[in-house]
Amino acid sequence: MGTVQIVTTVLAAAITAVAVWLAVRAVRRMVAVVRLGQPAPERLTDRGTRLKTMLVEIAGHTRMLRWGVVGAAHWFVMIAFIALSTLVLEAYFEVVNPRVGLPLLSGWLPYGLLTELIGVLGFVGIAVLMVIRLINRPTRARGLSRFTGSTMWQAYFVEWVIFTILICGFFIRGFKVATDHFDYPVWATPVSHALGSVLPASEAALSIVALIKIAISMTWLIVISLNVTMGVAWHRFSAFFNIFFKRDPGSAGSGLGALRPMMSDGKPLDFEEADPEKDQFGVAQVEQFTWKGLLDFTTCTECGRCQSQCPAWNTGKPLSPKLLVLSLRDHAYAKAPYLLAGGGKDLTGEEKATAAQLAHLDVLALAEAERPLIGGAEDGGVIDPDVLWSCTTCGACVEQCPVDIEHVDHIVDMRRYQVLIESSFPSEAGVMLRNLENKGNPWGAPQNTREDWTKGLDFEVPRVGEVEDFEYLFWVGCAGAFEDRAKRTTRAVATLLHEAGVNFAILGEGETCSGDPARRIGNEFVFQMLAQQNVETLNEAGVKKIVATCPHCFNTLGNEYGELGGKFEVVHHTQLLAHLVASGKLTPVTPVDGGVTYHDPCYLGRHNRVFAAPREVLGSAVDGGLTEMPRNSERSFCCGAGGARMWMEERIGKRINVDRVEEALSTGAKTVAVGCPFCYTMLGDGVTGKGEEDNVEVVDVATVLLRSVKPDTTPAKTGN
């Protein structure tokens, strides 16, 4: 061992020892913070499915590859990070003796070929990602960049570390070629041989470059260990766990569809026995999130894919799902010393720690502990109320997140506390909640008018109780029963079911609101009251199958009533109509012309993965096929009505429905087809607001099909 090797060995050992010590300390701190969260026993079930899902999602990059070039480049960088870590290990041997390599693997041809290939592709991949980040940096994208609000120096640091480590790897191999210590042929390692042909034969230089490679790697580890909230780096480790513990690993839409039930101490809250002084009602403090929630916040990569798809952010609202998660993450870690010392408020607001326990704490940690979770700037709140109430629960953030963060559940959990305990929510939503409690529908319409939509039809609509046997219960929904435009859809669906000979019945006045708006706004009590009433009614009627025209009812009945004893097979009307067309029970005879575009409702598409059925129906009835909007299917843009926003005024930024209507108008289609009564209202109002009501018509998919099946059907016949 020469002098150079002695020096490089000592320096490599020293920096590695420091880095490992700091890393162990950082991991212990992160685990301690995550463990502060509430129990979530459901995350520990079905481990086989969880493991399979995690491996498929990570190895296959199933979410990242939706982004094309970015996803492919990231995959190569990920593989390079994992595979080439062996070359970092090999560098420890090379600082000691430049003539040796990694035991067992060094000299094995497949290893040499694979690492060369991965090194080249990883180098190209990281270069592509660096260019993309520079092109899309916030200062060049008018604030709409997905990187707006991200900690840019951390991303630049991580990218340059990977870039330089890959370069060092090739230089080490080049010096080995130059000193004749390289065991792989030219055809397997062309880049290494090409570099070696121009480098001097210096064993000292080889050991020095190996030390540089180790120093860069350990500097990276030291920096991230000193910055435990550096998600852009730590997600390389935490993402495995976050994906493994996702809410529904067997579902393509995990974190979407049903909301996570309201929990207290790891158990669903029973409102008949619940006590606000003993049971947790929503989330009022960051430690009241589950440990999976705290792991979500820790894992955020700050990539901004959620932000780029968020309808609120894209229309000038203060909500960015990314910034919300980052705010909760930073708050959790800043408050952690106080919590780990035994601090915290009980459910009555009393301090749990003694003065002695808190005496040694930093003043900043104590100040962080006093910040309200929800509050304006003047209150020092972590999350501004306008951020919380801007969410439409459309699920675009959850759909796009590459590490399976469940933003919607966290937002609704915070809403639950604000509504149930603080009674703090937009005033206009209070009218809706009172209507639900007193009238059983958000419009406050008299219950005895629920069947008025049947007037004027040329056939009798069967009612439960009047007929003994029926296949489908037609769930009309509040909008379908009371809102004028939605009534047209209700009539169209009933007419089509009658034409196809489907045996169906309605509840009529026995139906009440499904509870979706109450649950999404955070009033779990009203939701359960309505849901239990409906479950009892449906079970007494012997209902097995339900067809619903409203995706919100469809989602609630099918995905959430099971918690309350309501096990039903629920289909959306577009699914049933697609089946009836495919089976020949409905036959379109006159194609609808003028061009048709389709708007995917969030709760039908993203939340429940129903994309094909409405397109199949339209494809059978439209002349010339469907004209898709740029944002469609999984990336469809929200109409702005979800999350109970239908009953809240939109006062900040551009109206979401107007943004969507402008996209629909850009297709040149004369008909905008929808599959949701909320979308019908929002897009219809948007078209009117743009002054295009004489040129463009918004109608439900069922109406388009009815016009093709029965060409003589006119709006006058389907009435208002």
C-alpha positions, -999 to +999 in steps of 0.1 A: +000+000+000+015+033-011+013+067+005-016+078-016-035+046-007-029+051+030-042+087+028-072+078+007-081+049+030-080+070+061-100+098+046-126+074+032-130+057+066-133+090+084-160+105+062-179+072+060-179+069+098-193+104+102-219+099+074-231+065+088-234+079+124-254+109+111-276+087+089-284+063+118-294+093+139-315+107+111-334+075+105-341+070+142-355+106+143-377+100+113-390+067+127-397+084+160-417+112+143-437+087+122-445+067+153-461+098+169-491+092+146-523+075+156-527+037+150-537+024+116-540-014+120-557-018+086-523-009+070-508-041+083-531-066+066-527-085+034-489-082+033-486-105+003-507-082-019-489-052-004-455-066-013-465-075-048-480-041-054-450-023-041-426-043-063-447-039-094-452-002-088-415+005-082-399-019-106-425-011-133-426+026-125-463+023-133-471+058-121-440+076-133-442+062-168-474+081-174-452+111-178-434+096-208-398+109-211-397+120-175-408+086-163-384+067-185-355+089-174-364+085-138-365+047-141-330+046-155-318+069-127-335+047-101-320+016-115-286+033-116-289+044-080-297+009-069-274-011-091-244+012-091-243+013-053-222-018-057-196+003-075-196+028-046-188-002-024-161-013-048-145+021-045-137+012-008-115-016-021-099+007-048-088+033-023-069+006-005-056-012-036-063+001-071-056-034-086-085-051-069-122-049-073-154-061-056-151-097-044-171-123-063-185-098-088-153-082-101-143-098-134-176-114-140-186-105-176-224-100-170-216-077-141-193-056-162-217-054-191-247-046-170-230-019-149-216-003-181-251-002-197-268+010-165-241+037-161-246+051-196-284+050-194-284+065-158-261+093-170-284+101-199-314+098-176-301+122-150-290+147-177-326+146-191-341+152-156-317+181-150-326+198-183-363+193-176-360+208-142-341+238-156-366+244-184-395+242-159-381+262-131-407+284-115-392+317-128-397+305-163-433+293-160-452+322-146-455+305-113-475+275-128-445+252-128-450+220-109-418+229-091-432+262-077-427+260-039-403+231-041-369+235-023-349+238-055-314+237-041-321+202-027-331+189-061-301+205-078-278+190-051-292+155-055-291+156-093-255+169-094-244+143-069-258+115-091-243+131-121-208+134-106-209+099-091-216+084-125-187+104-140-164+092-113-174+056-119-164+059-156-131+076-147-123+048-122-129+022-149-110+043-174-079+044-151-082+007-147-081+002-184-051+026-186-032+006-158-042-027-173-063-038-143-096-040-161-111-074-167-138-067-193-135-067-231-140-036-253-173-048-267-189-051-232-175-019-218-169+005-248-172+038-228-147+027-201-122+015-228-126+047-248-119+068-217-090+046-207-074+052-240-068+089-232-061+086-195-026+082-180-016+049-164-017+061-128-027+039-099-025+069-076-051+088-097-073+058-096-073+057-058-079+095-056-109+093-080-123+064-059-119+086-028-136+115-046-165+091-054-168+080-018-165+116-005-193+128-028-215+098-018-209+104+019-213+141+016-247+134+000-255+111+030-243+137+055-264+165+039-296+145+038-290+133+073-288+169+085-320+176+066-346+149+075-373+168+056-354+165+024-380+143+006-363+147-028-335+125-014-352+104+014-380+092-009-354+068-023-358+048+009-392+058+024-412+053-009-409+016-005-427+017+028-452+044+018-463+023-012-463-009+008-487+007+034-510+024+009-547+022+018-559-003-007-530-021-024-552-043-045-570-014-061-558+007-091-574+037-074-560+033-039-566+064-018-596+072-041-632+062-041-643+057-005-630+080+021-611+066+050-636+062+078-636+086+107-612+069+132-603+073+169-574+052+184-573+030+153-610+021+153-640+035+133-659+061+154-692+050+167-713+082+170-738+065+193-712+062+219-686+088+209-675+115+234-655+145+221-636+146+254-624+110+249-626+103+212-608+120+183-632+139+160-611+145+128-577+161+130-569+192+151-532+186+157-505+172+134-499+142+157-536+132+153-529+121+118-521+084+116-485+072+114-492+065+077-502+102+073-469+113+089-451+088+066-469+104+037-456+138+046-421+125+051-421+107+017-432+137-005-406+141-032-417+177-040-420+167-077-453+187-080-472+163-101-501+167-078-498+205-080-497+204-118-530+185-120-549+203-092-579+223-105-577+247-075-540+255-081-545+258-119-572+284-114-554+307-089-566+292-056-543+290-027-544+252-025-515+232-038-516+196-026-478+196-026-474+227-005-501+215+019-482+183+024-449+201+028-464+225+054-477+196+074-443+178+071-423+209+082-447+215+111-446+179+122-408+178+123-405+212+140-430+202+166-415+167+171-391+177+199-420+190+220-440+158+213-412+134+219-405+151+252-440+141+263-458+173+252-491+176+235-527+186+242-553+161+253-588+161+237-600+188+261-571+210+253-550+205+285-512+201+283-501+165+289-465+173+298-451+186+331-431+218+332-400+197+340-404+177+308-406+209+287-380+229+305-351+219+283-369+224+250-359+249+223-381+280+222-388+274+185-402+239+192-425+253+219-436+281+196-444+255+169-465+236+193-487+266+199-495+270+162-531+261+152-533+234+125-559+255+107-557+293+108-549+324+089-516+342+088-526+364+117-531+333+138-499+316+127-519+287+113-501+258+095-529+255+069-549+285+058-587+280+058-589+290+021-565+262+013-586+237+032-619+247+016-605+251-020-603+213-024-629+197-047-617+162-036-613+154-073-585+130-066-561+143-093-534+147-067-537+111-054-539+098-089-507+114-100-486+110-069-457+086-077-453+076-040-490+071-031-496+100-008-533+102+002-540+139+001-578+137+000-581+117+032-559+141+051-578+171+038-612+156+048-598+146+082-589+183+089-624+194+076-641+169+100-626+186+130-634+221+117-670+212+110-679+189+139-660+206+167-652+241+157-683+246+135-660+265+112-668+263+075-680+285+046-713+300+056-732+291+025-724+254+031-744+257+063-776+261+043-768+229+025-761+210+058-794+222+073-813+212+043-798+177+045-808+174+081-843+188+078-853+180+042-831+150+032-816+168+002-791+197-002-816+219-022-842+219+006-869+208-018-901+192-003-898+154-001-932+150-018-918+164-050-892+137-055-913+119-081-923+150-101-897+141-128-920+112-138-948+135-149-952+136-187-936+103-195-956+080-217-951+050-195-955+043-158-924+043-137-926+013-112-921+020-075-907-002-049-937-016-030-959-015-060-940-042-078-929-075-063-899-082-084-873-059-101-837-064-111-824-028-106-833-002-081-830+031-101-813+055-076-825+089-089-805+110-065-813+145-053-801+163-084-819+139-106-851+145-087-850+182-080-826+200-104-842+209-137-813+200-160-806+168-142-843+158-145-837+155-183-811+129-176-833+110-152-861+109-178-837+099-205-824+070-184-858+058-174-870+059-210-840+040-222-844+013-195-881+011-204-872+007-241-847-020-234-871-040-212-851-036-180-870-045-149-864-016-126-881+004-099-876+036-079-879+044-042-897+077-049-903+095-016-885+068+002-852+079-011-831+105+006-797+120+000-768+095-002-748+118+022-719+125-002-718+163+002-720+159+040-692+135+042-669+154+018-674+187+036-665+168+068-699+163+086-696+126+092-725+127+117-750+139+090-735+114+065-740+085+088-775+096+097-785+097+061-766+066+051-780+044+079-815+055+069-809+046+033-793+013+041-823+003+062-847+013+034-827-005+007-823-037+028-860-038+037-868-035-001-845-064-008-824-044-032-794-063-047-785-041-077-786-004-081-782+019-111-773+055-104-769+085-127-749+106-102-712+094-098-712+108-062-742+086-053-726+057-073-694+060-053-711+064-019-736+036-024-710+012-038-679+020-018-690+035+015-724+020+025-707-014+030-692+000+063-728+004+075-742-029+064-753-020+029-738-045+004-751-037-030-739-042-066-739-006-079-735+004-115-734+038-132-760+044-158-734+046-186-722+011-177-757-003-179-764+016-211-732+003-227-742-032-218-777-028-233-762-014-265-736-042-267-763-068-261-786-054-288-813-043-264-808-007-274-800+001-310-788+036-321-804+043-355-795+080-362-760+091-354-757+124-336-736+148-357-719+182-351-691+167-331-692+155-295-666+157-267-668+140-234-660+153-199-649+126-174-666+132-140-640+128-113-660+104-092-668+082-121-634+083-138-605+088-114-623+076-083-639+045-098-620+038-130-650+040-153-636+054-185-646+030-212-684+027-207-695+063-215-671+063-245-686+031-258-721+046-255-711+078-273-691+058-299-723+039-308-744+071-311-720+097-325-713+103-361-675+105-368-664+094-333-656+113-301-633+143-300-613+141-268-602+171-248-565+174-241-571+165-204-592+134-203-596+100-185-572+099-155-561+135-161-596+149-167-600+184-153-626+188-125-658+207-131-654+224-097-684+209-079-669+180-059-660+180-022-693+199-015-680+228-035-713+227-054-727+246-025-698+269-018-692+302-037-660+303-058-645+337-049-608+332-055-592+331-089-607+319-121-638+297-119-629+260-124-659+253-146-650+282-169-614+267-173-629+234-183-655+248-206-628+267-225-610+234-230-642+218-243-649+247-266-614+244-280-623+210-295-649+226-318-675+201-307-711+212-307-721+188-279-704+184-246-714+151-231-713+145-193-721+116-170-728+136-138-755+160-128-730+183-110-709+184-141-740+191-161-748+221-140-712+234-138-704+230-175-738+243-186-733+274-165-698+278-180-711+276-215-737+302-207-710+324-190-689+323-222-720+333-243-719+300-263-752+285-252-766+290-288-737+272-303-728+245-278-751+222-258-742+203-226-761+171-222-758+138-204-745+107-222-780+091-218-796+120-237-771+116-266-780+079-268-818+086-265-816+110-294-799+083-315-822+055-304-854+076-307-847+104-332-881+119-326-872+127-290-869+164-284-861+185-254-897+195-252-907+159-247-881+153-221-892+186-205-878+207-177 
